[in-house]
């Protein structure tokens, strides 16, 4: 059976802890990136909803103006 000298154990533990720390940093960076992406997506969604509302209002105005044009056209005839 192969045994690791006692002096090497702290080095191995240090390497494992360093690798875990690096992995944790990568995970945190990805989490932060995803949070900012979510903020951007929510802002885009808000803009999209506002544009949809403006579009609906514009369509309603067009329908109203078309009715007014039709009404005025019939009164002129």
C-alpha positions in Angstrom: 0.0 0.0 0.0 1.3 3.4 -1.0 1.4 6.0 1.9 1.6 9.7 1.5 4.2 11.3 3.8 2.6 13.4 6.5 4.4 16.6 5.2 2.5 16.3 1.9 -0.9 16.1 3.4 -1.2 19.9 4.1 0.0 20.6 0.5 -2.8 18.3 -0.8 -5.4 19.9 1.4 -4.2 23.3 0.3 -4.5 22.3 -3.3 -8.0 21.0 -2.7 -9.0 24.1 -0.9 -7.5 26.3 -3.6 -9.4 24.4 -6.3 -12.7 24.6 -4.3 -12.1 28.4 -3.8 -11.5 28.8 -7.6 -14.6 26.8 -8.4 -16.6 28.9 -5.9 -15.4 32.1 -7.6 -16.4 30.8 -11.0 -19.9 29.9 -9.7 -20.3 33.3 -8.0 -19.2 35.1 -11.2 -21.8 33.1 -13.2 -24.5 33.9 -10.6 -23.7 37.6 -10.9 -23.7 37.5 -14.7 -27.1 35.7 -14.6 -28.5 38.3 -12.2 -27.5 41.2 -14.5 -28.9 39.3 -17.5 -32.2 38.9 -15.5 -32.2 42.7 -14.8 -31.7 43.4 -18.5 -34.4 40.9 -19.5 -36.9 42.4 -17.0 -36.1 45.9 -18.4 -36.7 44.7 -21.9 -40.0 43.1 -20.8 -41.1 46.3 -19.3 -40.3 48.2 -22.5 -42.1 45.6 -24.5 -45.2 45.9 -22.3 -45.1 49.7 -22.6 -44.8 49.4 -26.4 -47.7 46.9 -26.5 -49.8 49.4 -24.5 -48.9 52.3 -26.8 -49.7 50.1 -29.8 -53.1 49.2 -28.4 -53.8 52.9 -27.7 -52.8 53.9 -31.2 -54.9 51.2 -32.8 -57.9 52.4 -30.7 -57.3 56.0 -31.9 -57.2 54.8 -35.5 -60.4 52.9 -35.1 -62.0 56.0 -33.5 -60.7 58.3 -36.3 -61.9 55.8 -39.0 -65.4 55.9 -37.4 -65.3 59.7 -37.3 -64.2 59.8 -41.0 -67.0 57.4 -41.9 -69.6 59.5 -39.9 -68.4 62.7 -41.5 -68.5 61.1 -45.0 -72.1 60.0 -44.6 -73.2 63.5 -43.4 -71.5 65.1 -46.5 -73.3 62.8 -48.9 
